Amino acid sequence: MRKRIITPISQDAPHLDEGWLDLERAAVVEVTSEDKDYPVEAALVSGEMRGWRAGSPGTQTIRLIFDEPQRLIRIALVFEETETERTQEFVLRWSPDKGLSFREIVRQQWNFSPPKTAREIEDYRVELSGVTVLELVIVPSISRGAARASLKSLRLS
């Protein structure tokens, strides 16, 4: 039996954001609506903590249109809801042809039940080449209530 002793990683070790795509430089973002105090860039820029919130209830879309086709290997999403109990659905999809056609990556439902279940964290390992558009469609409440969509962060590498 071969064995090695490894040094445990400190829980206080900083989380390295190295390798995340700089979306400010790599893409144009389109969004169906936004709250002026929670603009979409607050969910897309590293270091920003506010996140994005829709300016109106109902289904919302965040679309990243890349300047150059991208190779994506990881997609990390964080949703947070601290006020309203609701079931949210989101669809994440990509296009290789500037939005003429889309391929679904994931469709996911999540039950928010604050304060106990207030955060959804999704981290997907993918192998996507030639991505020209990445689209996130959020249905904030599948019961079609007055809930507003929100996104704490979206990171790509």
C-alpha positions in Angstrom: 0.0 0.0 0.0 1.4 3.4 -1.0 0.4 6.2 1.2 1.0 10.0 1.5 0.0 12.4 4.3 -1.6 15.5 2.8 -1.9 18.9 4.5 -5.5 19.8 5.1 -6.7 23.0 3.3 -7.6 25.7 5.8 -11.3 26.6 5.8 -10.1 30.3 5.8 -8.3 29.9 2.5 -9.5 32.5 0.0 -11.6 31.3 -2.9 -9.7 31.9 -6.1 -11.6 33.3 -9.0 -8.8 32.6 -11.4 -10.0 31.2 -14.7 -13.4 33.0 -14.7 -14.2 34.6 -18.1 -14.2 38.4 -18.0 -17.7 38.9 -19.2 -17.3 42.7 -19.3 -14.8 42.3 -22.1 -16.0 39.1 -23.7 -19.7 39.7 -24.2 -22.7 42.0 -24.6 -25.5 41.3 -22.2 -29.2 41.6 -23.0 -31.8 41.5 -20.2 -35.6 41.7 -20.3 -35.7 44.0 -17.3 -33.7 45.1 -14.2 -34.3 46.9 -10.9 -32.2 50.1 -11.0 -30.6 49.2 -7.7 -29.8 45.6 -8.9 -28.5 45.9 -12.5 -27.5 42.8 -14.4 -23.8 43.5 -14.3 -24.0 43.1 -10.5 -24.5 39.4 -11.1 -21.9 39.1 -13.8 -18.8 40.9 -12.5 -16.5 39.2 -10.0 -16.3 40.8 -6.6 -19.8 42.3 -6.9 -22.1 41.1 -4.2 -25.6 42.7 -4.9 -26.7 40.5 -7.8 -29.4 41.2 -10.3 -33.1 41.5 -9.8 -35.8 41.9 -12.4 -37.7 45.2 -12.6 -41.0 43.4 -13.1 -42.6 40.1 -12.3 -42.8 37.2 -14.8 -40.4 35.3 -16.9 -37.0 37.0 -17.5 -34.1 36.3 -19.9 -30.5 37.1 -19.5 -28.6 36.6 -22.7 -24.8 36.8 -23.2 -23.7 37.4 -26.8 -20.0 36.7 -27.1 -17.8 38.8 -29.3 -15.9 35.7 -30.2 -17.0 32.0 -30.0 -16.2 30.6 -26.6 -15.2 27.2 -25.2 -16.9 26.8 -21.8 -16.0 24.1 -19.3 -17.8 25.4 -16.2 -21.0 27.3 -15.5 -21.7 28.5 -11.9 -25.0 30.0 -10.9 -26.2 31.3 -7.5 -29.8 32.3 -6.9 -31.0 33.8 -3.7 -34.5 34.5 -2.3 -34.8 35.8 1.2 -38.4 37.0 1.2 -40.9 34.9 -0.8 -41.6 31.2 -0.7 -41.8 30.1 -4.3 -40.8 27.4 -6.8 -38.6 28.8 -9.5 -37.6 27.2 -12.8 -34.7 28.1 -15.0 -33.4 27.0 -18.3 -29.8 27.4 -19.4 -29.1 27.0 -23.1 -26.5 27.9 -25.7 -26.2 28.7 -29.3 -23.4 27.9 -31.8 -24.9 30.1 -34.5 -25.6 33.6 -32.9 -29.0 32.6 -31.7 -30.5 31.0 -34.7 -30.8 27.7 -32.8 -30.4 26.7 -29.2 -29.3 23.6 -27.3 -30.5 23.1 -23.8 -27.9 22.5 -21.1 -30.2 22.2 -18.1 -33.7 22.8 -16.9 -34.0 23.0 -13.1 -36.7 23.7 -10.5 -36.0 24.8 -7.0 -38.2 25.5 -4.0 -37.3 28.6 -2.1 -38.6 28.5 1.5 -36.9 31.4 3.4 -35.2 31.5 5.8 -34.2 27.8 5.7 -33.9 27.4 2.0 -32.9 30.8 0.6 -30.0 30.0 -1.7 -29.6 27.7 -4.7 -26.1 27.0 -5.9 -25.5 25.2 -9.2 -22.1 24.3 -10.6 -22.1 22.6 -14.0 -19.1 21.0 -15.7 -19.6 21.2 -19.4 -17.7 20.7 -22.7 -19.1 23.3 -25.0 -17.2 24.7 -28.0 -18.1 27.5 -30.3 -20.6 29.2 -27.9 -21.8 32.4 -29.5 -24.8 33.0 -27.2 -25.5 31.8 -23.6 -29.1 32.3 -22.4 -30.6 32.0 -19.0 -34.4 32.0 -18.8 -35.9 32.3 -15.3 -39.5 31.7 -14.4 -39.5 33.1 -10.8 -42.7 31.3 -9.8 -44.1 28.4 -11.7 -47.5 29.3 -10.2 -47.2 32.5 -12.1 -47.4 34.7 -9.0 -46.0 38.2 -8.7 -42.5 37.1 -7.8 -39.6 38.8 -9.4 -36.6 36.9 -10.7 -33.2 37.4 -9.2 -29.7 36.1 -9.7 -26.9 36.5 -7.2 -24.1 35.5 -9.6 -23.2 33.8 -12.9 -19.6 32.8 -13.6 -18.2 31.1 -16.6 -14.9 29.4 -17.4 
